[in-house]
Structure formats: structure tokens, C-alpha cells
Amino acid sequence: MTDPTPSTVPDVSPQAWAGVHRGPLRIGEWVRLTDQKGRRHNFELVAGKRFFSNRGHIEHDDLIGREEGFSITSSVGGEYLVFRPLLSEFVVSMPRGAAVVYPKDAAQIVAMADIFPGAKVVEAGVGSGALTCSLLRAVGPYGNVISWERREEFADVARKNVTQFFGGQHPAWDLRLGDLQEALPASGERVDRVILDMLAPWECVDAVADALLPGGIVVAYVATTTQLSRFVETVRAHGGFTEPQPWESLVRDWHVEGLAVRPGHKMIGHTAFLVTARRMAPGETAPRKKRRPAPGAYGVDYTGPRPADIPPVVLEEKFDS
């Protein structure tokens, strides 16, 4: 059996809201050109327009109607690969209002928070819309992603980026201006997952606990160890969640040429810490872990939240003989 020719392969159904197309490149689509040095250029295809770089120009009309995955030469001999941009490529090159959640972390969030088709997910804040695109693709058109953002200028950037990627207003997306700590309880929403990408996610633990359905998952995305500690201990002290699980992921590429196989000179190291915890049923508490805290973990110098079974340390104990 032979593979179908490109002309007989149907496009991805618009009802899927995948942000992906098959077949020849069309007017209005975005393409990604990559030169021989790895420099990348994303732009929208417009009939009669030209793409310019330091290596000359390329006519958009020479790209429109061709199957992606070809190379093209510019007016002065520059060679470019032409593909539609992947989601992971789009989010790192799109306009930014706030820092983006990098693909390696977005993938971890979608997998470890078990974002499923039809899920109802709350996201705060929306940033530039990078994580929003991954969440919307995961929940599909029959799910719901409610994105809360405090700053209107960030919301505007995110709205443009998400609409650009999906080619229109995604039916599952609800972008709202407001402070999650106050707005979520007032909304009365009951949800499956909550993703917190904000400076002080510990301030929202009570609101998240009230909104999450039993078995639901909260994920925090934080940049520093002090934020990590404060959020983990606040979740522990709350008592209505399972033991929080913190981690980070590091990505390193490799150079492979014959017998020259070695780690690459560049790697995506620390971008953020992730923490997950599951909501217990009302009135239920998870068994406390039996491992004792490290000496001094909750000593006199510790001023953050404490688990219920660890009493405050009396200052004078530090000086007892």
C-alpha cells in the first residue's frame, strides 16, 4: 500500500482547535524559516509580500501553495528551511509581555498535572500565553481554561499570541482580569486543576482548596528557592492536600558526529521549580510522612508556616546546654 499523496490528505479538522494544519501552505498561515546558522524567522504569509533579511529577500508567493519541509534560496543566495512552526517553537519566539513558561516546563505541567481532554483548568497568571496554548491543546474544545491576569497589558499580549497560534478565539478559553485570591472564591467555580504562575502563590492556597474538586491537582511554577519553600510549607500547613512534590527539570543537548559524541556546550538549566499536590476530600487529611525533618529544618531561624505536628521552637532552647 502506498502513502497517500499530499493532495489527498485532509487538513486537521477546525473543530479540533489544534493550531496545526496539513497540506500546502496557505495565505494567512505562519511559517518558520531557518538559515544555515540556525537563525529563525517567523512570519505570516501574505500574497504579494516579501520577507527581508541580511541575506536578501524571498517572495511570499514562492512559499504559498507548497508543502512544508522544503529549502528555498533568497535573492542573494541565502538558503532557508521552511516549515510551519511547532508549538514549542512558537512560544519561544512570540511577542512577550511577561516571561514565558518554557516548553520543557509546560510539558511537565501538562503531564504531571494530568491535564486531560474536557478538563476544567484555572490558570493564574497568563503571562504571554505560552502555557495557555499548551493547556488549551490538552483540554480540547470541550474543556475549559480560565486564565486570570492582574495586568491588562499582559492579558492583551496573551490574547494576541493565543489567537495567532489557534487561528481564532479558542472556544474553551476564558481570559479574565482580576486577582485570583479574591476572584476565584467570588466566582464559585469548581475545577479539576489549578496552575499558579505568580510571585506569591502561597497567598492563594485557601482559595485553591475551596475551588478544587476532591482529587484535583494544584501546580505552582516558581523561580526561587524561597518561593519554593514558602509554597510547599503553606500547602503542608493547610492540611487539605497530599504531601507536595517539588522538582525541576534540566535539558541538555548532545553533539554527535561519528566518534565525536559529547554533551553540547549549551543547555537549558534552571528555569523554574514545579510543585504539585492533590486535594483531599472535605474533612480528610493525608497521613503524615514518617521521616523526621532534618535537624534545624524548623529551628529558631525558621519563620515560615509549620506543619501542625511540629510545634514552634522556643528561642531559649538554642542556648540550652
Contacts in CASP RR format, 6 or more apart in sequence:
PFRMAT RR
TARGET T0000
AUTHOR 0000-0000-0000
METHOD contacts of the structure
MODEL  1
MTDPTPSTVPDVSPQAWAGVHRGPLRIGEWVRLTDQKGRRHNFELVAGKR
FFSNRGHIEHDDLIGREEGFSITSSVGGEYLVFRPLLSEFVVSMPRGAAV
VYPKDAAQIVAMADIFPGAKVVEAGVGSGALTCSLLRAVGPYGNVISWER
REEFADVARKNVTQFFGGQHPAWDLRLGDLQEALPASGERVDRVILDMLA
PWECVDAVADALLPGGIVVAYVATTTQLSRFVETVRAHGGFTEPQPWESL
VRDWHVEGLAVRPGHKMIGHTAFLVTARRMAPGETAPRKKRRPAPGAYGV
DYTGPRPADIPPVVLEEKFDS
6 23 0 8 1.000
6 24 0 8 1.000
6 67 0 8 1.000
9 22 0 8 1.000
9 23 0 8 1.000
10 22 0 8 1.000
11 21 0 8 1.000
11 22 0 8 1.000
11 23 0 8 1.000
12 18 0 8 1.000
12 19 0 8 1.000
12 20 0 8 1.000
12 21 0 8 1.000
12 22 0 8 1.000
15 141 0 8 1.000
16 140 0 8 1.000
16 141 0 8 1.000
17 136 0 8 1.000
17 137 0 8 1.000
17 140 0 8 1.000
17 141 0 8 1.000
17 166 0 8 1.000
17 170 0 8 1.000
17 171 0 8 1.000
17 172 0 8 1.000
18 137 0 8 1.000
19 87 0 8 1.000
19 137 0 8 1.000
19 165 0 8 1.000
19 166 0 8 1.000
19 167 0 8 1.000
20 84 0 8 1.000
21 29 0 8 1.000
21 84 0 8 1.000
23 67 0 8 1.000
23 68 0 8 1.000
24 64 0 8 1.000
24 65 0 8 1.000
24 66 0 8 1.000
24 67 0 8 1.000
25 31 0 8 1.000
25 45 0 8 1.000
25 63 0 8 1.000
25 64 0 8 1.000
25 65 0 8 1.000
25 66 0 8 1.000
25 67 0 8 1.000
25 68 0 8 1.000
25 82 0 8 1.000
25 84 0 8 1.000
26 45 0 8 1.000
26 64 0 8 1.000
26 65 0 8 1.000
27 45 0 8 1.000
27 46 0 8 1.000
27 47 0 8 1.000
27 64 0 8 1.000
28 44 0 8 1.000
28 45 0 8 1.000
28 46 0 8 1.000
29 44 0 8 1.000
29 45 0 8 1.000
29 84 0 8 1.000
30 42 0 8 1.000
30 43 0 8 1.000
30 44 0 8 1.000
30 45 0 8 1.000
30 84 0 8 1.000
30 85 0 8 1.000
30 90 0 8 1.000
30 164 0 8 1.000
31 42 0 8 1.000
31 43 0 8 1.000
31 45 0 8 1.000
31 63 0 8 1.000
31 68 0 8 1.000
31 82 0 8 1.000
31 83 0 8 1.000
31 84 0 8 1.000
31 85 0 8 1.000
32 40 0 8 1.000
32 41 0 8 1.000
32 42 0 8 1.000
32 82 0 8 1.000
32 83 0 8 1.000
32 84 0 8 1.000
32 85 0 8 1.000
32 89 0 8 1.000
33 40 0 8 1.000
33 41 0 8 1.000
33 42 0 8 1.000
33 43 0 8 1.000
33 51 0 8 1.000
33 58 0 8 1.000
33 72 0 8 1.000
33 80 0 8 1.000
33 81 0 8 1.000
33 82 0 8 1.000
34 40 0 8 1.000
34 41 0 8 1.000
34 80 0 8 1.000
34 81 0 8 1.000
34 83 0 8 1.000
35 41 0 8 1.000
35 53 0 8 1.000
35 55 0 8 1.000
35 78 0 8 1.000
35 79 0 8 1.000
35 80 0 8 1.000
36 78 0 8 1.000
36 79 0 8 1.000
40 89 0 8 1.000
40 93 0 8 1.000
41 51 0 8 1.000
41 53 0 8 1.000
41 80 0 8 1.000
42 85 0 8 1.000
42 89 0 8 1.000
42 90 0 8 1.000
42 93 0 8 1.000
42 94 0 8 1.000
43 51 0 8 1.000
45 60 0 8 1.000
45 63 0 8 1.000
45 64 0 8 1.000
46 60 0 8 1.000
47 60 0 8 1.000
47 61 0 8 1.000
47 64 0 8 1.000
48 59 0 8 1.000
48 60 0 8 1.000
48 61 0 8 1.000
49 60 0 8 1.000
50 57 0 8 1.000
50 58 0 8 1.000
50 59 0 8 1.000
50 60 0 8 1.000
51 57 0 8 1.000
51 58 0 8 1.000
51 60 0 8 1.000
53 74 0 8 1.000
55 74 0 8 1.000
55 76 0 8 1.000
55 77 0 8 1.000
55 78 0 8 1.000
56 74 0 8 1.000
56 75 0 8 1.000
56 76 0 8 1.000
56 77 0 8 1.000
56 78 0 8 1.000
57 74 0 8 1.000
57 75 0 8 1.000
58 72 0 8 1.000
58 74 0 8 1.000
58 75 0 8 1.000
58 80 0 8 1.000
62 72 0 8 1.000
63 72 0 8 1.000
63 82 0 8 1.000
66 82 0 8 1.000
68 82 0 8 1.000
68 83 0 8 1.000
68 84 0 8 1.000
69 81 0 8 1.000
69 82 0 8 1.000
69 83 0 8 1.000
70 81 0 8 1.000
70 82 0 8 1.000
71 79 0 8 1.000
71 80 0 8 1.000
71 81 0 8 1.000
71 82 0 8 1.000
72 79 0 8 1.000
72 80 0 8 1.000
72 82 0 8 1.000
73 79 0 8 1.000
73 80 0 8 1.000
74 80 0 8 1.000
85 93 0 8 1.000
87 103 0 8 1.000
87 133 0 8 1.000
87 134 0 8 1.000
87 137 0 8 1.000
87 165 0 8 1.000
88 103 0 8 1.000
90 133 0 8 1.000
90 165 0 8 1.000
91 100 0 8 1.000
91 101 0 8 1.000
91 102 0 8 1.000
91 103 0 8 1.000
91 106 0 8 1.000
91 129 0 8 1.000
91 130 0 8 1.000
91 133 0 8 1.000
92 100 0 8 1.000
92 102 0 8 1.000
92 103 0 8 1.000
92 130 0 8 1.000
94 100 0 8 1.000
94 128 0 8 1.000
94 130 0 8 1.000
94 161 0 8 1.000
94 164 0 8 1.000
94 165 0 8 1.000
95 128 0 8 1.000
95 157 0 8 1.000
95 160 0 8 1.000
95 161 0 8 1.000
96 128 0 8 1.000
96 157 0 8 1.000
97 127 0 8 1.000
97 128 0 8 1.000
97 153 0 8 1.000
97 154 0 8 1.000
97 157 0 8 1.000
97 158 0 8 1.000
98 127 0 8 1.000
98 128 0 8 1.000
98 151 0 8 1.000
98 154 0 8 1.000
98 157 0 8 1.000
99 127 0 8 1.000
99 128 0 8 1.000
100 127 0 8 1.000
100 128 0 8 1.000
100 129 0 8 1.000
100 130 0 8 1.000
100 131 0 8 1.000
101 109 0 8 1.000
101 130 0 8 1.000
101 131 0 8 1.000
101 197 0 8 1.000
101 221 0 8 1.000
101 272 0 8 1.000
102 130 0 8 1.000
102 268 0 8 1.000
102 271 0 8 1.000
104 249 0 8 1.000
104 251 0 8 1.000
104 268 0 8 1.000
104 271 0 8 1.000
105 221 0 8 1.000
105 249 0 8 1.000
105 271 0 8 1.000
105 272 0 8 1.000
105 274 0 8 1.000
106 130 0 8 1.000
106 131 0 8 1.000
106 134 0 8 1.000
107 134 0 8 1.000
108 249 0 8 1.000
108 274 0 8 1.000
109 115 0 8 1.000
109 131 0 8 1.000
109 134 0 8 1.000
109 195 0 8 1.000
109 219 0 8 1.000
109 221 0 8 1.000
109 274 0 8 1.000
110 134 0 8 1.000
110 135 0 8 1.000
110 138 0 8 1.000
112 219 0 8 1.000
112 274 0 8 1.000
112 276 0 8 1.000
113 193 0 8 1.000
113 195 0 8 1.000
113 217 0 8 1.000
113 219 0 8 1.000
113 276 0 8 1.000
114 193 0 8 1.000
114 217 0 8 1.000
115 121 0 8 1.000
115 135 0 8 1.000
115 138 0 8 1.000
115 139 0 8 1.000
115 193 0 8 1.000
116 138 0 8 1.000
116 139 0 8 1.000
116 192 0 8 1.000
117 138 0 8 1.000
117 139 0 8 1.000
117 140 0 8 1.000
117 142 0 8 1.000
117 143 0 8 1.000
118 139 0 8 1.000
118 140 0 8 1.000
118 142 0 8 1.000
118 143 0 8 1.000
118 144 0 8 1.000
119 138 0 8 1.000
119 139 0 8 1.000
119 143 0 8 1.000
119 144 0 8 1.000
119 192 0 8 1.000
119 193 0 8 1.000
120 139 0 8 1.000
120 143 0 8 1.000
120 144 0 8 1.000
120 146 0 8 1.000
120 189 0 8 1.000
120 190 0 8 1.000
120 191 0 8 1.000
120 192 0 8 1.000
120 193 0 8 1.000
121 135 0 8 1.000
121 139 0 8 1.000
121 143 0 8 1.000
121 144 0 8 1.000
121 145 0 8 1.000
121 146 0 8 1.000
121 191 0 8 1.000
121 192 0 8 1.000
121 193 0 8 1.000
121 194 0 8 1.000
121 195 0 8 1.000
122 145 0 8 1.000
122 146 0 8 1.000
122 147 0 8 1.000
122 148 0 8 1.000
122 180 0 8 1.000
122 184 0 8 1.000
122 189 0 8 1.000
122 191 0 8 1.000
122 193 0 8 1.000
122 194 0 8 1.000
122 195 0 8 1.000
122 211 0 8 1.000
123 131 0 8 1.000
123 132 0 8 1.000
123 135 0 8 1.000
123 145 0 8 1.000
123 146 0 8 1.000
123 147 0 8 1.000
123 148 0 8 1.000
123 194 0 8 1.000
123 195 0 8 1.000
123 197 0 8 1.000
124 147 0 8 1.000
124 148 0 8 1.000
124 149 0 8 1.000
124 180 0 8 1.000
124 184 0 8 1.000
124 194 0 8 1.000
124 195 0 8 1.000
124 196 0 8 1.000
124 197 0 8 1.000
124 198 0 8 1.000
124 204 0 8 1.000
125 147 0 8 1.000
125 148 0 8 1.000
125 149 0 8 1.000
125 150 0 8 1.000
125 154 0 8 1.000
125 180 0 8 1.000
125 196 0 8 1.000
125 197 0 8 1.000
125 198 0 8 1.000
126 132 0 8 1.000
126 147 0 8 1.000
126 148 0 8 1.000
126 149 0 8 1.000
126 154 0 8 1.000
126 155 0 8 1.000
126 158 0 8 1.000
126 175 0 8 1.000
127 149 0 8 1.000
127 154 0 8 1.000
127 157 0 8 1.000
127 158 0 8 1.000
127 197 0 8 1.000
128 154 0 8 1.000
128 157 0 8 1.000
128 158 0 8 1.000
128 161 0 8 1.000
129 147 0 8 1.000
129 157 0 8 1.000
129 158 0 8 1.000
129 161 0 8 1.000
129 162 0 8 1.000
130 161 0 8 1.000
131 195 0 8 1.000
131 197 0 8 1.000
131 221 0 8 1.000
132 145 0 8 1.000
132 147 0 8 1.000
132 158 0 8 1.000
132 162 0 8 1.000
132 173 0 8 1.000
133 161 0 8 1.000
133 162 0 8 1.000
133 165 0 8 1.000
133 166 0 8 1.000
135 145 0 8 1.000
135 195 0 8 1.000
136 145 0 8 1.000
136 162 0 8 1.000
136 166 0 8 1.000
136 170 0 8 1.000
136 172 0 8 1.000
136 173 0 8 1.000
139 145 0 8 1.000
139 172 0 8 1.000
140 172 0 8 1.000
141 170 0 8 1.000
141 171 0 8 1.000
141 172 0 8 1.000
142 172 0 8 1.000
143 172 0 8 1.000
144 172 0 8 1.000
144 174 0 8 1.000
145 172 0 8 1.000
145 173 0 8 1.000
145 174 0 8 1.000
146 174 0 8 1.000
146 176 0 8 1.000
146 189 0 8 1.000
146 191 0 8 1.000
147 158 0 8 1.000
147 173 0 8 1.000
147 174 0 8 1.000
147 175 0 8 1.000
147 176 0 8 1.000
148 176 0 8 1.000
148 177 0 8 1.000
148 178 0 8 1.000
148 179 0 8 1.000
148 180 0 8 1.000
148 183 0 8 1.000
148 184 0 8 1.000
149 155 0 8 1.000
149 158 0 8 1.000
149 175 0 8 1.000
149 176 0 8 1.000
149 177 0 8 1.000
149 178 0 8 1.000
150 177 0 8 1.000
150 178 0 8 1.000
150 179 0 8 1.000
152 177 0 8 1.000
155 175 0 8 1.000
155 177 0 8 1.000
158 175 0 8 1.000
159 175 0 8 1.000
162 170 0 8 1.000
162 173 0 8 1.000
163 169 0 8 1.000
163 170 0 8 1.000
176 183 0 8 1.000
180 196 0 8 1.000
180 198 0 8 1.000
180 204 0 8 1.000
180 207 0 8 1.000
181 203 0 8 1.000
181 204 0 8 1.000
181 207 0 8 1.000
182 207 0 8 1.000
184 204 0 8 1.000
184 207 0 8 1.000
184 208 0 8 1.000
184 210 0 8 1.000
184 211 0 8 1.000
185 207 0 8 1.000
185 210 0 8 1.000
185 211 0 8 1.000
188 211 0 8 1.000
189 211 0 8 1.000
190 211 0 8 1.000
190 212 0 8 1.000
190 213 0 8 1.000
191 211 0 8 1.000
191 212 0 8 1.000
191 213 0 8 1.000
192 212 0 8 1.000
192 213 0 8 1.000
192 216 0 8 1.000
192 217 0 8 1.000
193 212 0 8 1.000
193 216 0 8 1.000
193 217 0 8 1.000
193 218 0 8 1.000
193 219 0 8 1.000
194 208 0 8 1.000
194 211 0 8 1.000
194 212 0 8 1.000
194 217 0 8 1.000
194 218 0 8 1.000
194 219 0 8 1.000
195 218 0 8 1.000
195 219 0 8 1.000
195 221 0 8 1.000
196 204 0 8 1.000
196 208 0 8 1.000
196 218 0 8 1.000
196 219 0 8 1.000
196 220 0 8 1.000
196 221 0 8 1.000
197 221 0 8 1.000
198 204 0 8 1.000
199 227 0 8 1.000
200 227 0 8 1.000
200 230 0 8 1.000
201 220 0 8 1.000
201 222 0 8 1.000
201 227 0 8 1.000
201 231 0 8 1.000
202 230 0 8 1.000
202 231 0 8 1.000
202 234 0 8 1.000
202 235 0 8 1.000
202 305 0 8 1.000
205 218 0 8 1.000
205 231 0 8 1.000
205 234 0 8 1.000
205 235 0 8 1.000
205 238 0 8 1.000
206 238 0 8 1.000
208 218 0 8 1.000
209 238 0 8 1.000
209 240 0 8 1.000
209 241 0 8 1.000
209 279 0 8 1.000
212 218 0 8 1.000
212 279 0 8 1.000
213 279 0 8 1.000
214 279 0 8 1.000
214 280 0 8 1.000
214 281 0 8 1.000
214 282 0 8 1.000
215 278 0 8 1.000
215 279 0 8 1.000
215 280 0 8 1.000
215 281 0 8 1.000
216 278 0 8 1.000
216 279 0 8 1.000
217 276 0 8 1.000
217 277 0 8 1.000
217 278 0 8 1.000
217 279 0 8 1.000
218 235 0 8 1.000
218 241 0 8 1.000
218 276 0 8 1.000
218 277 0 8 1.000
218 279 0 8 1.000
219 274 0 8 1.000
219 275 0 8 1.000
219 276 0 8 1.000
220 231 0 8 1.000
220 273 0 8 1.000
220 274 0 8 1.000
220 275 0 8 1.000
221 272 0 8 1.000
221 273 0 8 1.000
221 274 0 8 1.000
222 228 0 8 1.000
222 231 0 8 1.000
222 272 0 8 1.000
222 273 0 8 1.000
222 275 0 8 1.000
223 271 0 8 1.000
223 272 0 8 1.000
223 273 0 8 1.000
225 273 0 8 1.000
227 273 0 8 1.000
228 246 0 8 1.000
228 273 0 8 1.000
228 275 0 8 1.000
229 304 0 8 1.000
230 304 0 8 1.000
230 305 0 8 1.000
231 244 0 8 1.000
231 275 0 8 1.000
232 244 0 8 1.000
232 246 0 8 1.000
232 275 0 8 1.000
233 304 0 8 1.000
233 305 0 8 1.000
233 306 0 8 1.000
233 307 0 8 1.000
234 305 0 8 1.000
235 241 0 8 1.000
235 244 0 8 1.000
235 275 0 8 1.000
235 277 0 8 1.000
236 243 0 8 1.000
236 244 0 8 1.000
236 305 0 8 1.000
236 307 0 8 1.000
237 305 0 8 1.000
237 306 0 8 1.000
237 307 0 8 1.000
237 308 0 8 1.000
239 280 0 8 1.000
239 285 0 8 1.000
239 286 0 8 1.000
239 308 0 8 1.000
240 279 0 8 1.000
240 280 0 8 1.000
240 283 0 8 1.000
240 284 0 8 1.000
240 285 0 8 1.000
240 286 0 8 1.000
241 277 0 8 1.000
241 278 0 8 1.000
241 279 0 8 1.000
241 280 0 8 1.000
241 286 0 8 1.000
242 277 0 8 1.000
242 278 0 8 1.000
242 280 0 8 1.000
242 286 0 8 1.000
243 277 0 8 1.000
243 286 0 8 1.000
243 289 0 8 1.000
244 275 0 8 1.000
244 276 0 8 1.000
244 277 0 8 1.000
245 275 0 8 1.000
245 276 0 8 1.000
245 277 0 8 1.000
246 273 0 8 1.000
246 274 0 8 1.000
246 275 0 8 1.000
247 273 0 8 1.000
247 274 0 8 1.000
248 270 0 8 1.000
248 271 0 8 1.000
248 272 0 8 1.000
248 273 0 8 1.000
248 274 0 8 1.000
249 274 0 8 1.000
250 267 0 8 1.000
250 268 0 8 1.000
250 269 0 8 1.000
250 270 0 8 1.000
251 267 0 8 1.000
251 268 0 8 1.000
251 269 0 8 1.000
252 263 0 8 1.000
252 264 0 8 1.000
252 267 0 8 1.000
252 268 0 8 1.000
252 269 0 8 1.000
253 263 0 8 1.000
253 264 0 8 1.000
253 266 0 8 1.000
253 267 0 8 1.000
254 261 0 8 1.000
254 262 0 8 1.000
254 263 0 8 1.000
254 264 0 8 1.000
255 261 0 8 1.000
255 262 0 8 1.000
255 263 0 8 1.000
255 264 0 8 1.000
255 265 0 8 1.000
280 286 0 8 1.000
288 307 0 8 1.000
288 309 0 8 1.000
293 310 0 8 1.000
296 302 0 8 1.000
298 306 0 8 1.000
298 310 0 8 1.000
298 313 0 8 1.000
299 313 0 8 1.000
300 313 0 8 1.000
300 315 0 8 1.000
300 317 0 8 1.000
300 318 0 8 1.000
302 313 0 8 1.000
306 312 0 8 1.000
END
